[in-house]
């Protein structure tokens, strides 16, 4: 796979959030863009997206037959209301 070219498509995203009662598992189907480098993955999720997705602690998604499981290391809400995640693959 070319590490510099982003891959775009629709993906099911399984994510967890920490709550007072422990981790809560959730999922959503969203349009995404994924860019991989040898040490990190950048996932950008476009509208419409769940209101609480920005608080995800871990994510699992599949795009073009490749499944990625990762810990969220950074997040940023973008001007177009998308969310950009910096991920550390597990």
VMD Tcl script that builds the backbone (N, CA, C; Angstrom):
set m [mol new atoms 270]
animate dup $m
set s [atomselect $m all]
$s set {name element resname resid chain x y z} {
  {N N UNK 1 A 0.843 -1.187 0.000}
  {CA C UNK 1 A 0.000 0.000 0.000}
  {C C UNK 1 A 0.880 1.238 0.000}
  {N N UNK 2 A 0.481 2.228 -0.771}
  {CA C UNK 2 A 1.192 3.499 -0.814}
  {C C UNK 2 A 0.883 4.278 0.461}
  {N N UNK 3 A 1.930 4.560 1.263}
  {CA C UNK 3 A 1.722 5.208 2.551}
  {C C UNK 3 A 1.349 6.679 2.429}
  {N N UNK 4 A 1.541 7.308 1.285}
  {CA C UNK 4 A 1.270 8.742 1.186}
  {C C UNK 4 A -0.125 9.059 0.648}
  {N N UNK 5 A -0.759 8.128 -0.050}
  {CA C UNK 5 A -2.052 8.402 -0.674}
  {C C UNK 5 A -3.206 8.088 0.271}
  {N N UNK 6 A -4.127 9.041 0.476}
  {CA C UNK 6 A -5.295 8.749 1.318}
  {C C UNK 6 A -6.263 7.809 0.611}
  {N N UNK 7 A -6.967 7.008 1.392}
  {CA C UNK 7 A -7.990 6.101 0.884}
  {C C UNK 7 A -9.326 6.611 1.406}
  {N N UNK 8 A -10.300 6.756 0.503}
  {CA C UNK 8 A -11.606 7.293 0.863}
  {C C UNK 8 A -12.680 6.241 0.679}
  {N N UNK 9 A -13.718 6.306 1.496}
  {CA C UNK 9 A -14.832 5.380 1.343}
  {C C UNK 9 A -15.749 5.414 2.541}
  {N N UNK 10 A -16.740 4.531 2.520}
  {CA C UNK 10 A -17.682 4.399 3.627}
  {C C UNK 10 A -17.196 3.255 4.505}
  {N N UNK 11 A -17.169 3.478 5.806}
  {CA C UNK 11 A -16.671 2.468 6.732}
  {C C UNK 11 A -17.553 2.383 7.964}
  {N N UNK 12 A -17.676 1.184 8.499}
  {CA C UNK 12 A -18.300 1.014 9.811}
  {C C UNK 12 A -17.193 1.244 10.828}
  {N N UNK 13 A -17.468 2.115 11.775}
  {CA C UNK 13 A -16.492 2.435 12.821}
  {C C UNK 13 A -17.047 1.934 14.147}
  {N N UNK 14 A -16.341 1.013 14.771}
  {CA C UNK 14 A -16.659 0.582 16.126}
  {C C UNK 14 A -15.738 1.368 17.043}
  {N N UNK 15 A -16.305 1.983 18.077}
  {CA C UNK 15 A -15.484 2.806 18.960}
  {C C UNK 15 A -15.910 2.640 20.406}
  {N N UNK 16 A -14.995 2.955 21.314}
  {CA C UNK 16 A -15.314 2.894 22.740}
  {C C UNK 16 A -15.104 4.262 23.363}
  {N N UNK 17 A -15.885 4.484 24.407}
  {CA C UNK 17 A -15.754 5.696 25.200}
  {C C UNK 17 A -15.689 5.292 26.664}
  {N N UNK 18 A -14.860 5.984 27.429}
  {CA C UNK 18 A -14.809 5.750 28.865}
  {C C UNK 18 A -15.964 6.489 29.517}
  {N N UNK 19 A -16.680 5.794 30.409}
  {CA C UNK 19 A -17.774 6.403 31.162}
  {C C UNK 19 A -17.587 6.088 32.639}
  {N N UNK 20 A -18.431 6.638 33.476}
  {CA C UNK 20 A -18.372 6.341 34.909}
  {C C UNK 20 A -18.603 4.857 35.189}
  {N N UNK 21 A -19.293 4.181 34.282}
  {CA C UNK 21 A -19.622 2.771 34.462}
  {C C UNK 21 A -18.692 1.848 33.686}
  {N N UNK 22 A -17.603 2.379 33.158}
  {CA C UNK 22 A -16.648 1.597 32.373}
  {C C UNK 22 A -16.765 1.923 30.894}
  {N N UNK 23 A -15.995 1.219 30.063}
  {CA C UNK 23 A -16.030 1.487 28.618}
  {C C UNK 23 A -17.391 1.150 28.015}
  {N N UNK 24 A -17.838 1.998 27.095}
  {CA C UNK 24 A -19.093 1.774 26.393}
  {C C UNK 24 A -18.788 1.615 24.909}
  {N N UNK 25 A -19.247 0.505 24.327}
  {CA C UNK 25 A -19.014 0.230 22.909}
  {C C UNK 25 A -20.130 0.842 22.069}
  {N N UNK 26 A -19.749 1.467 20.951}
  {CA C UNK 26 A -20.704 2.080 20.028}
  {C C UNK 26 A -20.222 1.834 18.601}
  {N N UNK 27 A -21.072 2.150 17.637}
  {CA C UNK 27 A -20.658 2.044 16.237}
  {C C UNK 27 A -21.424 3.045 15.386}
  {N N UNK 28 A -20.855 3.312 14.216}
  {CA C UNK 28 A -21.470 4.222 13.248}
  {C C UNK 28 A -20.946 3.882 11.862}
  {N N UNK 29 A -21.719 4.218 10.827}
  {CA C UNK 29 A -21.256 4.112 9.446}
  {C C UNK 29 A -21.080 5.517 8.915}
  {N N UNK 30 A -19.869 5.818 8.458}
  {CA C UNK 30 A -19.547 7.179 8.032}
  {C C UNK 30 A -18.633 7.170 6.819}
  {N N UNK 31 A -18.637 8.285 6.108}
  {CA C UNK 31 A -17.642 8.513 5.055}
  {C C UNK 31 A -16.327 8.877 5.743}
  {N N UNK 32 A -15.246 8.254 5.298}
  {CA C UNK 32 A -13.950 8.482 5.924}
  {C C UNK 32 A -12.862 8.667 4.880}
  {N N UNK 33 A -11.758 9.208 5.351}
  {CA C UNK 33 A -10.523 9.281 4.585}
  {C C UNK 33 A -9.431 8.780 5.526}
  {N N UNK 34 A -8.607 7.855 5.048}
  {CA C UNK 34 A -7.554 7.264 5.870}
  {C C UNK 34 A -6.219 7.470 5.177}
  {N N UNK 35 A -5.250 7.946 5.951}
  {CA C UNK 35 A -3.893 8.082 5.436}
  {C C UNK 35 A -2.977 7.373 6.418}
  {N N UNK 36 A -2.204 6.423 5.898}
  {CA C UNK 36 A -1.322 5.622 6.745}
  {C C UNK 36 A 0.129 5.985 6.498}
  {N N UNK 37 A 0.891 6.012 7.586}
  {CA C UNK 37 A 2.338 6.122 7.521}
  {C C UNK 37 A 2.874 4.932 8.316}
  {N N UNK 38 A 4.156 4.668 8.277}
  {CA C UNK 38 A 4.667 3.509 9.013}
  {C C UNK 38 A 4.392 3.553 10.521}
  {N N UNK 39 A 4.283 4.738 11.125}
  {CA C UNK 39 A 4.136 4.813 12.583}
  {C C UNK 39 A 2.780 5.306 13.072}
  {N N UNK 40 A 1.902 5.753 12.177}
  {CA C UNK 40 A 0.593 6.234 12.619}
  {C C UNK 40 A -0.405 6.178 11.470}
  {N N UNK 41 A -1.660 6.336 11.856}
  {CA C UNK 41 A -2.759 6.382 10.894}
  {C C UNK 41 A -3.583 7.622 11.194}
  {N N UNK 42 A -3.943 8.361 10.166}
  {CA C UNK 42 A -4.815 9.520 10.326}
  {C C UNK 42 A -6.164 9.152 9.717}
  {N N UNK 43 A -7.202 9.233 10.546}
  {CA C UNK 43 A -8.563 8.928 10.129}
  {C C UNK 43 A -9.372 10.217 10.196}
  {N N UNK 44 A -9.963 10.571 9.085}
  {CA C UNK 44 A -10.837 11.748 9.059}
  {C C UNK 44 A -12.245 11.256 8.777}
  {N N UNK 45 A -13.183 11.617 9.645}
  {CA C UNK 45 A -14.570 11.172 9.552}
  {C C UNK 45 A -15.429 12.381 9.215}
  {N N UNK 46 A -16.229 12.236 8.153}
  {CA C UNK 46 A -17.028 13.340 7.635}
  {C C UNK 46 A -18.480 13.262 8.104}
  {N N UNK 47 A -19.181 14.397 8.011}
  {CA C UNK 47 A -20.600 14.490 8.375}
  {C C UNK 47 A -21.433 13.646 7.427}
  {N N UNK 48 A -22.537 13.097 7.884}
  {CA C UNK 48 A -23.032 13.129 9.256}
  {C C UNK 48 A -22.287 12.106 10.107}
  {N N UNK 49 A -22.028 12.473 11.331}
  {CA C UNK 49 A -21.359 11.578 12.269}
  {C C UNK 49 A -21.984 11.734 13.647}
  {N N UNK 50 A -21.843 10.724 14.506}
  {CA C UNK 50 A -22.441 10.803 15.843}
  {C C UNK 50 A -21.836 11.953 16.642}
  {N N UNK 51 A -22.667 12.576 17.464}
  {CA C UNK 51 A -22.210 13.702 18.281}
  {C C UNK 51 A -21.087 13.322 19.233}
  {N N UNK 52 A -21.042 12.063 19.663}
  {CA C UNK 52 A -20.058 11.649 20.668}
  {C C UNK 52 A -18.818 10.977 20.087}
  {N N UNK 53 A -18.722 10.873 18.770}
  {CA C UNK 53 A -17.575 10.188 18.167}
  {C C UNK 53 A -16.256 10.867 18.515}
  {N N UNK 54 A -16.262 12.184 18.659}
  {CA C UNK 54 A -15.025 12.916 18.957}
  {C C UNK 54 A -14.398 12.476 20.291}
  {N N UNK 55 A -15.175 11.856 21.165}
  {CA C UNK 55 A -14.672 11.427 22.470}
  {C C UNK 55 A -14.193 9.974 22.475}
  {N N UNK 56 A -14.109 9.353 21.321}
  {CA C UNK 56 A -13.694 7.942 21.244}
  {C C UNK 56 A -12.282 7.746 21.801}
  {N N UNK 57 A -12.106 6.639 22.507}
  {CA C UNK 57 A -10.794 6.282 23.050}
  {C C UNK 57 A -10.078 5.273 22.157}
  {N N UNK 58 A -10.836 4.343 21.577}
  {CA C UNK 58 A -10.303 3.367 20.632}
  {C C UNK 58 A -11.250 3.291 19.443}
  {N N UNK 59 A -10.723 2.911 18.292}
  {CA C UNK 59 A -11.545 2.724 17.097}
  {C C UNK 59 A -11.111 1.469 16.364}
  {N N UNK 60 A -12.083 0.839 15.719}
  {CA C UNK 60 A -11.829 -0.282 14.821}
  {C C UNK 60 A -12.639 0.004 13.567}
  {N N UNK 61 A -12.001 -0.063 12.410}
  {CA C UNK 61 A -12.713 0.176 11.163}
  {C C UNK 61 A -12.103 -0.669 10.063}
  {N N UNK 62 A -12.898 -0.920 9.027}
  {CA C UNK 62 A -12.429 -1.665 7.867}
  {C C UNK 62 A -12.686 -0.825 6.630}
  {N N UNK 63 A -11.673 -0.737 5.782}
  {CA C UNK 63 A -11.791 0.018 4.537}
  {C C UNK 63 A -10.958 -0.689 3.488}
  {N N UNK 64 A -11.572 -0.973 2.351}
  {CA C UNK 64 A -10.930 -1.681 1.241}
  {C C UNK 64 A -10.346 -3.008 1.700}
  {N N UNK 65 A -11.081 -3.706 2.540}
  {CA C UNK 65 A -10.663 -5.031 2.978}
  {C C UNK 65 A -9.572 -5.051 4.027}
  {N N UNK 66 A -9.172 -3.917 4.508}
  {CA C UNK 66 A -8.123 -3.844 5.523}
  {C C UNK 66 A -8.732 -3.372 6.840}
  {N N UNK 67 A -8.603 -4.183 7.870}
  {CA C UNK 67 A -9.166 -3.862 9.186}
  {C C UNK 67 A -8.086 -3.212 10.035}
  {N N UNK 68 A -8.453 -2.119 10.689}
  {CA C UNK 68 A -7.526 -1.385 11.544}
  {C C UNK 68 A -8.118 -1.256 12.935}
  {N N UNK 69 A -7.327 -1.611 13.942}
  {CA C UNK 69 A -7.693 -1.438 15.341}
  {C C UNK 69 A -6.650 -0.501 15.937}
  {N N UNK 70 A -7.113 0.581 16.590}
  {CA C UNK 70 A -6.156 1.593 17.023}
  {C C UNK 70 A -6.625 2.322 18.279}
  {N N UNK 71 A -5.649 2.923 18.951}
  {CA C UNK 71 A -5.894 3.784 20.102}
  {C C UNK 71 A -5.823 5.223 19.605}
  {N N UNK 72 A -6.758 6.050 20.048}
  {CA C UNK 72 A -6.785 7.455 19.647}
  {C C UNK 72 A -5.710 8.206 20.438}
  {N N UNK 73 A -4.777 8.808 19.725}
  {CA C UNK 73 A -3.706 9.595 20.348}
  {C C UNK 73 A -3.961 11.093 20.272}
  {N N UNK 74 A -4.797 11.499 19.328}
  {CA C UNK 74 A -5.125 12.911 19.176}
  {C C UNK 74 A -6.380 13.058 18.352}
  {N N UNK 75 A -7.093 14.156 18.568}
  {CA C UNK 75 A -8.332 14.414 17.821}
  {C C UNK 75 A -8.473 15.912 17.597}
  {N N UNK 76 A -9.123 16.242 16.504}
  {CA C UNK 76 A -9.317 17.652 16.173}
  {C C UNK 76 A -10.611 17.793 15.388}
  {N N UNK 77 A -11.446 18.728 15.812}
  {CA C UNK 77 A -12.644 19.056 15.037}
  {C C UNK 77 A -12.230 20.039 13.958}
  {N N UNK 78 A -12.636 19.766 12.754}
  {CA C UNK 78 A -12.241 20.583 11.621}
  {C C UNK 78 A -13.319 21.623 11.308}
  {N N UNK 79 A -12.961 22.620 10.511}
  {CA C UNK 79 A -13.880 23.707 10.164}
  {C C UNK 79 A -15.115 23.197 9.413}
  {N N UNK 80 A -14.971 22.102 8.661}
  {CA C UNK 80 A -16.114 21.553 7.912}
  {C C UNK 80 A -16.944 20.585 8.759}
  {N N UNK 81 A -16.719 20.576 10.071}
  {CA C UNK 81 A -17.436 19.755 11.044}
  {C C UNK 81 A -17.054 18.277 10.988}
  {N N UNK 82 A -16.012 17.939 10.257}
  {CA C UNK 82 A -15.492 16.575 10.308}
  {C C UNK 82 A -14.594 16.467 11.546}
  {N N UNK 83 A -14.177 15.236 11.852}
  {CA C UNK 83 A -13.276 14.997 12.971}
  {C C UNK 83 A -12.049 14.274 12.441}
  {N N UNK 84 A -10.886 14.758 12.844}
  {CA C UNK 84 A -9.602 14.161 12.435}
  {C C UNK 84 A -8.992 13.480 13.651}
  {N N UNK 85 A -8.714 12.178 13.498}
  {CA C UNK 85 A -8.100 11.391 14.563}
  {C C UNK 85 A -6.678 10.999 14.183}
  {N N UNK 86 A -5.767 11.130 15.125}
  {CA C UNK 86 A -4.434 10.539 14.970}
  {C C UNK 86 A -4.469 9.256 15.768}
  {N N UNK 87 A -4.164 8.152 15.101}
  {CA C UNK 87 A -4.303 6.828 15.701}
  {C C UNK 87 A -2.973 6.104 15.788}
  {N N UNK 88 A -2.836 5.312 16.819}
  {CA C UNK 88 A -1.689 4.403 16.953}
  {C C UNK 88 A -2.242 2.999 16.782}
  {N N UNK 89 A -1.963 2.356 15.639}
  {CA C UNK 89 A -2.489 1.013 15.402}
  {C C UNK 89 A -1.998 0.019 16.463}
  {N N UNK 90 A -2.857 -0.924 16.794}
  {CA C UNK 90 A -2.507 -1.956 17.771}
  {C C UNK 90 A -2.115 -3.221 17.059}
}
mol reanalyze $m
mol bondsrecalc $m
mol representation Tube
mol addrep $m
